[in-house]
């Protein structure tokens, strides 16, 4: 087990955002976190990657409480692809990917040939080899995600957390990014918006509502008409995808 | 494979910049009411540093070079370099390329502290360092105030930063004027007003020690943190997930930036816009990696202020312009241009 949370609570301004969350992630899994807007997905992830300190509960990474480890120690085990924020500085793609080495570097360390090899390999892995010198800010949404994934790979961690990695991407890039993530040889935890994508790519799902876990298990176990109705208040018909044959959902307003 | 920056070109760049600094110093010292041949300036400096025997120059020239113009030019180097480095630091810290110790009110805070030391006699226990101590304390109070005011729900927006900086800047400038104008000693008040505009005219060898020391220590610290500054420039959350201890780094940067600003303001008054202009120009030329931006800004800031000060004391001779007036005349339009172009990028 790479990550385990026990009874995690987190509130903001007196409102409970995350309540009594206990989950676990095994090595090599791709676990999806789903749930409606405001259900606490991002807050839970931020608690797990050591930004929000929970009011109660434990977050145990590789057998050790994250809040008893330094930011640096956690960064050596967990890489994060967060939702994109505005960047004021014109860093190049190479410079951004190189930052993945920072948690492993002391104050006096220089970039080594090994660092360059890792950066090169990561950019190749995400198909961005020709973008070394490009200003990150001039890239498309899909390209930016690829670069941030490359940075996560350069960080050489056994565990990667992604917060809605397909947000604001058009459908082609959504599929490309998830195909890429699925093939990474690390443990993955991702908050996902699109239930069909979650069904297609994740090994296991946790469904959140109002900061609590409503259900968890395989996509077949979690993505049922009744649970979706309960979480999202919409009607969902569970079927098979006409091309891939995998679980597929069709939605309608609950009044239908 | 562009921008594969390695160490060697940085070393070469810094070597060239060092030569430019030395040439600028010699040239600046040779110019003035009494013209002194650049070669004599070079020889006198080498003689006074103990490298060569005394030559055929006059004692008057020696005194002008070594006792008057040399300390002033060195002060220009330290102040220019220090303010440029602080600008780089603050911009990474608040993630806003418009940040500058002068614009954000940090210099105004330092001025209040310095004026309290000079005019009211606070911090007398610190002896000759009273003004510097006062300026440092004023700077850190202003910095923390601006940073706190700019936060809203734990997040900082660039606009709030500039507004908070403006407010604090006005508040502290008002305080400085108040303390100065209500001072009973008219002569002292006039001195204070002249100093507030920013000037290197009173630089003396004794005044140089503290700025040199603070600049050296501050720069060394920042260079060792250059990687973390890169992470920080990407955003607080990203920096934390890249292993940066945010609270600790922020505290350290607050102290270093306030210390350098405070000490520079104490010796030269409020010279504005260097921290804004220099880092920006440097980033345009060599990119945004702080391992480069910091050392190169240090040199460019030094060179810039040597030349601005030379202009300030010679252009309208025998009248001397406060150096802060010239940096403001250059910096104002620069700021507007930056605001205009940054706004376009955002669209």
Interface residues (C-beta under 8 A of the other chain):
Chain A: X46 X49 X50 X51 X70 X71 X72 X73 X74 X75 X76 X78 X79 X80 X82 X85 X87 X88 X89 X90 X91 X92 X94 X95 X96 X99 X100 X102 X103 X105 X107 X108 X110 X116 X132 X133 X137 X155
Chain B: X1 X2 X3 X4 X7 X95 X96 X97 X158 X224 X225 X227 X228 X230 X231 X233 X234 X235 X237 X238 X240 X241 X242 X243 X244 X245 X246 X283 X287 X288 X289 X345
